[in-house]
Amino acid sequence: MSLYSADEIRGATSHTPASLEERLIAHRRELHQNPELSNHEFATTKRITAWLNQAGIRILDLGLKTGVVAEIGPQDGPLVALRGDIDALPIHEISGVPFSSQQAGVMHACGHDFHTSVILGAAYLLKAREAELKGRVRLFFQPAEERFNGALQLIEAGALNNVDAIFGLHNAPQLPVGTFSTKGGAFYANVDRFQITVTGKGAHAAHPEDGIDSIVTASHIVTALQTLVSRHFSTQESVVVSVTRIEGGNTWNVLPQEVYLEGTVRTHNAQIREQVPEKIRQVITGVAQALGAEAELFWFPGPPAVVNTPRWAEFASEAAREAGYNVELSEPQMGGEDFAHYLHHVPGAFVSIGSASEFGLHHPKFNPNEKAIYPAAVYFQQLAEKALNELKDK
């Protein structure tokens, strides 16, 4: 299954930078060619397990269906965790790279293959220095980030037990290679999903006066929802309301009885997040009643905001400077990440690593620059060691 023999994988513990970089890029390409959707990462799990076993890295038996948790270092002392994610997206790849996905309609369009390769590289480097470590490093290769439930699975399985600090990454296609970015406090957004059912009265399209037009009502609702951001909350608050799907009707000459809307809301402030569903309900009910229709809201809360521990965000940034990165203070991001769940239990920081892709995340031509993988692996090895030393001295 792997491009490398067991001896070659074990050679990662006595690597040269060039050989390890080549190996990590090969890992990334093998993962990229064989993407798997959330909670179905069976072959991916086998690949990662084989690579870790061949490098002599111990794997924890936590009863996971997919995903891998491993450890390096002595049992005594502090415990630091590094997290990478492993699942792909239901996107048909059109990047044209020679190692394109071999699974029709499935693609690593978010760079989780990149993240996995970075944490694998950190694992190899840490294994080479295991005797010098001041504690343990636990490695999370997490499933189902795109479904926002993988972190919860690992927490329930006990992966976070006894962890003193946790760090994770996301590649940032808008940043150049060699650029690092993070911030203390709220970093990524709360993520919530909504569905709205608009019910009117079906009629012949030639006689709209005989019905109640659910499509016109839905259109007014879409427009009215945009006033939530500009007229219901302070302009100092970050709120995004996006309607992403409209479904209604099945032929050209009939006014449909129902129209369905779906979308997402992103916020950083927990209090604002709590207020949004009722505000949406007020808007859609008022618009629908004015037009003689009915509207019902269905709300699906997702992961909370990623709130970095300020101390560890600054610590991670200083480690990045020492590793040679150009360090930037990030603006709050409106994307979501289930890494947030870990930070509700233990302190830590989530960071961005520049990957310089012409096309952004979730695009069928997304292609991060592989030259960013090896430096990021070195960085996370150094970050883990520095964090262990910091915790040991406390």
Secondary structure, DSSP 8 states (H G I E B T S, - for coil): --SS-HHHHHGGGG--HHHHHHHHHHHHHHHHHS--BTT--HHHHHHHHHHHHHTT-EE-----SS-EEEEES-SSS-EEEEEEE--BBS-------TT--SSTT-B--S-HHHHHHHHHHHHHHHHHTGGG-SSEEEEEEES-TTTT-HHHHHHHHTTTTT-SEEEEEEEETTS-TTEEEE-SEEEE-EEEEEEEEEE-B-EETT-GGGSB-HHHHHHHHHHHHTHIIIIIS-TTS-EEEEEEEEEE-SSTTEE-SEEEEEEEEEES-HHHHHHHHHHHHHHHHHHHHHTT-EEEEEEEE----EEE-HHHHHHHHHHHHHTT-EEEE-----S--TTHHHHTTS-EEEEEEE---SS-TT-TT----GGGHHHHHHHHHHHHHHHHHHHHH-
